[in-house]
């Protein structure tokens, strides 16, 4: 048998090879998608699917637009697009903790298709050790930037290699303040020069990178892109992680 190539961003298991990001996105975008089953506890129709293309195979998470539950403040058909926008922003920041995600047609119509992360099901934000918490600083900043309205503990994962991943970004990027997260560990603390540098570079690219701008415009409304820029500006000016605002700063349920 030849070497099998798995759909994997990082180092694959023994006997497999990993893919470049460009190739990985190509497979997610064009591969044959076959539903394997529904995630039982998801609030919307969320499918585990197999995906294969040109000898490459693996698993992905498929969220069709027509399976999204209507929300009063987010158009249901926009949720999969926001998943892709979160991936794009994570990549441009250089933090790369959102699994590769594309928008494409699938067995139940168009939706988001995201690389499936094999995570430890017992490992989530609420049982992170104190020594692991500093790795969540960019998570807290990312959620403030994208205005994440639903950062549950179970949306912070670690894979078998101990790499941190973030999932479920369908209700981000609203124009109005809606930050709801369990990660308030750093509220009011200085953000730090390294993270501020990444954020400043992202903000600069929003102004000068036409490809980035075009990508965001295919995923978000103009007002949402402007609000993203304003949040970046406020965070850069404050230089500190935000404190919980009025209303409900935590998601429900929290896990």
C-alpha positions, 0 to 999 in steps of 0.5 A: 500500500502507498502512503495514505494522506489524511485530511489533517492540518498538522502532523498526521498519525503514523503512516500518513502525511499532512497537507499544506493549507492551500491543499487542505482548503482545496479538499474541503472545497471540492471533495466528495461529501458523505454524511456520517451522522448528526451531532446529537447535542448541537443546537442546529443541524450539524453533520459529521461528514467524510470528505475525499478528494484525489486520494485524500480522505478525512472528516469534517463538520458540515453546517447547512444554512437551511439547518440553522435555527432562526435567531432574532438578531442573526439571520439564520442563513448567515451563520455558516458564513460567520464560521468562515469569517472567524477562520479568515480572521484567525488566519490573518492574525496569525493565531491559527486556532480556528480549524480550516473552514470553507463555504460550499454546497453539500448534500443539504445545500450550501453551508460551512464545512470545517476540518474535524478536530479529534479532541479529548472529550474530557478536556475543555475550558473548565478543567484547564490547569492553571499552567494552561490558562496563559494560552487562552489570552489570545482566545479572550482577545479574539472573542472580543475582536469578533464579538463572540456571543457564544464562547462556551467552555466546550468550544475550546478544545485540545487535540491529541497533540495538545494543540488549542482549537476554537470552534462554533463561531456562527454568532459572531461579528454582530454590529452591536456589543454581544460578547458572551464568553466563559473566558474572563480570566484576563479582564482588565489586564494589559493585553501585552505587546505581542498580541497588540502587535498582531492586532495592529497588523490585522487592523493595518491589513484591513485598510490596505489588503484588498484581497482581505477586504474582498474576502470579508465582504463575501462573508459579512455585511458592510456594517459588520466589517466596519464594526470589526474595525472599530472593535480593533481600534478600541482594543488597541487604544485601551491596551487592556482586555475588556471587562464584562459589560452590562447584561448577560456576559456569560453564555448559557449553557456555559458548557 
